Amino acid sequence: MWSQRLTDRAAFELGRSATRLPSVVFWHCQGVSADEIGRRLSPFGTSWDANRALDAAARLIAQSLNSGDLQPAA
């Protein structure tokens, strides 16, 4: 639900990482390092790429939680 809040501009700025945000959050929750997440996002990815994606995901999740629009998943 939260990933649908990603604007076109933010998706453009994130590049290929935009479609991988749920995976990035999952990997982070599993304890995968930012360096490894960056490498999973692209062959030349770094921790900067991972942290940028995590920041974007955190903003989207916070917006969803603060809006009260979340409904229980069926």
C-alpha positions in Angstrom: 0.0 0.0 0.0 2.7 2.5 0.9 4.7 2.0 -2.3 1.8 3.2 -4.4 2.4 6.7 -2.9 5.6 7.1 -4.8 5.3 10.1 -7.1 6.6 10.0 -10.7 9.2 12.5 -9.9 10.5 10.5 -6.9 10.5 7.3 -9.0 12.5 9.1 -11.7 15.0 10.3 -9.2 15.4 6.8 -7.7 15.7 5.2 -11.1 15.6 1.4 -11.1 15.5 1.3 -7.3 12.0 2.8 -7.4 10.4 -0.6 -8.3 12.6 -2.4 -5.7 11.6 -0.5 -2.6 9.6 -3.3 -1.0 12.6 -5.6 -1.5 14.9 -3.0 -0.1 12.8 -2.7 3.1 12.7 -6.5 3.3 16.4 -6.9 3.0 17.0 -4.1 5.5 14.6 -5.9 8.0 16.6 -9.1 7.4 19.8 -7.4 8.5 21.4 -7.1 5.1 24.0 -4.4 5.1 23.6 -1.2 3.1 26.6 -2.1 1.0 25.1 -5.4 0.0 21.6 -3.9 -0.6 23.3 -1.3 -2.9 25.0 -4.2 -4.8 21.7 -6.0 -5.2 20.2 -2.9 -6.7 22.8 -2.5 -9.4 26.2 -3.9 -10.3 27.9 -0.6 -9.3 25.5 0.1 -6.4 26.9 1.4 -3.1 25.5 2.0 0.4 24.5 5.5 -0.8 22.0 3.9 -3.2 20.6 1.7 -0.5 20.3 4.5 2.0 18.6 6.7 -0.6 16.1 4.0 -1.3 15.5 3.3 2.4 15.0 7.0 3.1 12.4 7.1 0.3 10.6 4.0 1.6 10.6 5.4 5.2 9.0 8.6 4.0 6.3 6.7 2.1 5.6 4.4 5.0 5.4 7.4 7.4 3.0 9.1 5.1 0.8 6.0 4.9 0.8 5.6 8.7 0.1 9.3 9.4 -2.7 9.6 6.8 -4.8 7.0 8.5 -5.7 5.6 5.0 -4.3 2.1 5.8 -6.9 -0.6 5.8 -6.4 -4.1 7.1 -5.1 -6.3 4.3 -7.5 -9.0 3.3 
